[in-house]
Amino acid sequence: MRWGESRLPHGLRLVVAETDLDRARRCGGALWRMTAARARGDELAGGDPDVVNASAAVPPLGAAMTPTGVPDLSGPGR
């Protein structure tokens, strides 16, 4: 199995844009730096809370099930 493949029977088509990966990496980095700063008792880096808040403002991804049981992946957050 490769990263990004579904393990479900008949699988879900997983589509991830490069911009989504970049945003996730930036958010993960900001969260890591914020956690480390708090553990050391340091102040947070200037832009890190803004990065996390911008990520939190994006609608969550989620599949909507159709009457046939096939997920509709075209909803909000795509």
QUIRADA-V739947 format. One record per residue. PHI is phi as a letter, one per 40 degrees, with the letter a starting at -180 (NA if undefined). Layout:
# QUIRADA-V739947
phi=<PHI PHI>
This chain:
# QUIRADA-V739947
phi=<NA c d g c c c c d g f b c c b b c d c c c c c c c c c c c c c c c c c c c c c c g c c c c d c c c c c c c c c c c c d c c a c c c c d c g c c b c c c d g c>
